[in-house]
Structure formats: C-alpha cells, structure tokens
Amino acid sequence: MLKQAAIEEGQWSEKREFNAGANLAALKAKINEGRDRLAAAKKAALARGEAWGSDVQ
C-alpha cells in the first residue's frame, strides 16, 4: 500500500541491481593487500631486531 502510494507520487524507484561478486572480489583484494603489507612490516621490524606483537610493551 505504501509502495503503491509512493509510485503514484513518483517517489518510488526500484533498487538497482549490483554485482555482489565483483564487490566481494574487490573487498577480498583490499583485505589481502592489507594482510600482505602488515606481514612485510612485521618481517622488516623483526629483521631490525624490533619487538612485534605481544613482545611490544
């Protein structure tokens, strides 16, 4: 009923379709980039003899 009233008033628009697979792939790529960047930072810090993780106080 509310939808019909909104349609009659010209205030209703159908939701746009989107490709969830593409959005999910982009999100996974960002997560993987962050994980890889963190792993590289940890490796470099440990190579310099710096504390990492639970060793940091």
C-alpha positions in Angstrom: 0.0 0.0 0.0 2.8 2.4 0.9 4.7 1.3 -2.2 1.7 2.0 -4.4 1.2 5.4 -2.9 4.9 6.3 -3.4 4.7 5.0 -7.0 1.7 7.3 -7.6 3.5 10.2 -6.2 6.6 9.5 -8.3 8.7 8.9 -5.2 9.4 5.1 -5.7 12.3 3.7 -7.7 13.2 0.0 -7.9 16.5 -0.9 -6.3 19.4 -1.1 -8.7 20.9 -4.4 -9.3 24.6 -4.7 -8.5 27.2 -7.4 -9.0 27.9 -8.7 -5.5 30.6 -11.0 -6.8 32.6 -8.1 -8.2 32.2 -6.1 -4.9 33.2 -9.1 -2.9 36.3 -9.7 -5.0 37.3 -6.1 -4.6 36.8 -6.3 -0.8 38.9 -9.5 -0.6 41.6 -7.9 -2.7 41.8 -5.0 -0.2 41.9 -7.3 2.8 44.7 -9.4 1.1 46.7 -6.2 0.3 46.4 -5.1 3.9 47.5 -8.5 5.2 50.5 -8.6 2.9 51.5 -5.1 3.9 51.3 -6.0 7.6 53.3 -9.2 7.0 56.0 -7.2 5.2 56.1 -4.6 8.0 56.4 -7.4 10.7 59.2 -9.1 8.8 61.1 -5.9 8.4 60.7 -5.0 12.1 61.9 -8.4 13.2 64.8 -8.2 10.9 65.8 -4.9 12.5 65.5 -6.6 15.9 62.4 -4.6 17.0 59.7 -6.2 19.1 56.5 -7.2 17.4 53.0 -8.1 18.7 52.8 -9.4 22.2 56.5 -8.5 22.7 55.7 -4.8 22.5 55.3 -3.1 25.8 
